[in-house]
Amino acid sequence: MAPASRIAVVTGASSGIGAATARQLAEAGYRVVLTARRKDRIEALAEQLTRAGHSAVAYQLDVTDRAAVDEFATAFQTIGVLVNNAGGALGADPVATGDPADWRTMYETNVIGTLNLTQALLPRLVASGDGVIVVVSSTAGHGTYEGGGGYVAAKHGAHVLAETLRLEIVGQPVRVIEIAPGMVKTDEFALTRFAGDEAKAAKVYEGVAEPLTADDVAETITWAVTRPSHVNVDLLVLRPRAQASNTKVHREP
């Protein structure tokens, strides 16, 4: 059994940044606990990691279901790292016509889901003697843009959660790290945001030679987690070179 500080829970581990982070933490020597709603995806990844000689286990979990989260917490008594990655965006409508159901879903997943896991696992992270909580927010949480109101509000909530928690638990053996990626091209993020519209999803990255990849973000998360215990990366904003802000992106003709 790995020591508590070497056991890492990754939410939203079925694809994209979450799956890449699980892989890289496993390669860095952590026993990874992969959670997501899509059981088949995380079981396949856990099996792949195990075949490669790493330690991994899959646990189907909806982070917005508090009862399920509390049950999960009882199943894993020793935890050293929590990567709150589950989230996502829905729609790009202006405030005037945005769907309140989409706003609610984004807030529930990005903020309440993070709150649920953090509250449930915080005692175990403290008990490990060297805990780490990572909140994967977004540059959307640090600067708004037209059509992004619901997602910006949710990610700002995630940012404030991390910032407040860091103040409240100072003196405890737990670091609180926020990683805020900018434009990341994954298989599903934009496609989910635009309800499967491939043309709209492709337009997000149109002309951008090298947006960030899931591996870029995962490498950054792993780097931050593996700093010495006294070193806290409070906030790390990560963008591709072509993106100067949420609204200023260089696109090739």
N, C-alpha and C positions, 0 to 999 in steps of 0.2 A: 504494500500500500504506500502510495506517495505521501510525503508529509503534507499537512493541510495547505501550506502556502504554495504547494506545487499542483494544486487541483484547480482547474479553471472552468467556469461555466460561461458558455457563449450563447446568447439568445439570438434568434433569427439566423440560425446556423445552417439552414437548408439551401442557401444560395448566396451569391454575391459576397459582400464584405464579411458577413458572418461565417460563411463556409471557409473563406480564405483565411480568416483570423483563426478559426479552429485548426486548420492545417498548420499554420505557422507557429502557433503556440505549442501544438503537439511536437513539431520539429524542434522547438526550443526546450523540450523536455517536460512539458506539462502533461498531466492526465487531464484530458478535455472531456467535458460533459456538454454534448451538443443538444440544444433545445430548439424546437420550432413546432409549428402545427402540422407540417407535412412529414409524417412519420417515415414514409418510405425514403425520402431524401436524406434525412439525418442518419437513418440506419445504414444506408448505402455508404455514406461518407465515413461513419464510424468503422464499418467493416474495412473500407479501403485503408484507413489510417492504421487499423490493427494489423492488417496484412503487411503493412510497411514497417511494422515493428514498434509502432507507437501505442499509447494507451488512450482509448477513447470509448465512450459509451453514449448512446442516444436516449433521449427522454422526450417524448411528445408533450408539448406544453403550449398553451395559449397564455401569453403573459398578461392578458387583460382579465383572466379568470382568477380572482384572488384565492378562491378555495383550492383550485388546482395548484397555484403557486405555493400556498402554505403546505399542501401535501408534498410537493416537490422538495420543499425545504427540509421536511422530516426525513426524506429518503437519502439526503446527502448531508450528513452531520459535519463533515469537514470540508471547508471550501476556503481557498486562498485568493482567488481572482474571480470577479464578476464582470463580464463584458456585456453591458446593456446595448445591444445592437438592433434588436427588433424595432421596426418602425416603418417608415415609408410615406409616400405622398399620394394624394388622390385629387385629380382635377387641377385645372389652372384657370379657373373662372375668377372674375373680379369679385370683390366683396359684395357688390350689389346683387349678384346673381348666383353666388356660390351656394352649393348644396350643404345645408346644415348637417345632414347625415355624414357627409364626407369630413367636415370639420370635426365632428364628434369622434368619428372613427380614428382620425389622425391623432387627436388629443389622447384618446384612450390608449392607443398603441404606443405612441412616442413618449408620453408623459406618465400616464397612470401605469402602463406596463413596466416602465423603468422604476417607478415608485414601488410597485408591488414586489419586484425582485429584490430591490435594494432593502426594503424594510424586512422582508422575509429572511434574507441571507446576512444582513449586517451583524447579528450576534455571532454567526459562524466566522465571518471575516475578522471581527475583533479577536475572537478566540484563537484564530490561527497565529496571531502574534505578528503577522506581516501581510495584512490584507490589501487588496487593490480593487477599487471600483472604477470601471471605465464607462463613461457615458459617450456614446457615439452620437453627437449632435449633427450639426451642419453649419456651413456658412450662412444658411438661411436663418439660423438663430441669432445671427449677429448683424444682419442687414436685410431689409425688406426689398421686395421687387413686385412689380405689377403682376397680378394673377397668382401670387404666391401666398396670399393672406393666411389661409388656413394652415398651410405647412409651416410658414414662418412663425405663426403663433405657437404651434406645437413644438417646434424645435427651440424657440425662445424659452418655452416652458422647461424643456429638457436642460438647457443651459443654466437657467436659474436654479433648477433642482440641484445640479452638480455644484454650483457656486455656493448655494446656501448650505448644503450638506458639508462641504469642506470647512466652512466656518463652525458648524455645530459640533463636528466630531474632532476638531483639532485637539491634539494630545492623545488620541487613540491611535493604535498601531495600524491605521488604514489610510492609504493614499486615495485621493479622489482625482481622477484624470478625465479631462474632456478632450476628445478629438473631434474637430469640426472640419469635415471634408467639403470641398467645393464640388466642381463638376467631375463626377465619377461615372464612367460608362460601364454598366453591368448588363447582364442579360435581361433583367426584369424591372429595374427601378422605373425608367421612363415608360416602359410598356404598361406597367401597372398604373402609373399615374394617368395615362391617357386611355385607360379601359381597353387595352389591347390594340389600339390604333397604331400600327407599325409606322405609318408615314409621319404622324405627329411625334412619335418617339424618336425616330431617326433625325428629325429636324433639330432636336435639342443639341445634337452633337455635330450637325452639318458644318463642314469646313474646319472643324477643330482637329488638328493633326494628331494630337496626343492628349486626350482627356485622361484623368487619373483612372487607374484600374483598381479592382477590388484588392489585388495583391499589394498595390502601393499603400492603400489604407491599412491593410492587415499588417504590413511590415512596420508601419508607423506605430500602430497599436502595440505590437509585440516589443518594439524598441522601448516605448514608454513604460510598459509593464516591467520590463527587465532591467530598468535603471536600479541603482542601489537603493535600498529601502528608505534612506533619508532624502532621496531626490524625488520631488513631486513635480510632474509636468502638469501644471494647473490647466493650461489651455494650449492646444496646438492646432492652428489653422493650416489646412493643407489644400493647396489648389494646384492645378496644372499651370505651367508657365504661360499658357495662352489666356488664362483668366485672371484679370486684375481685380475684378469685383463680381458681385452677383449679376451685374448689368453691363459689364464691360468685358467682352470676350473677343479675342482676335480669331477671325475666321478666314481661311484661305478661299480664294475665288473657286 
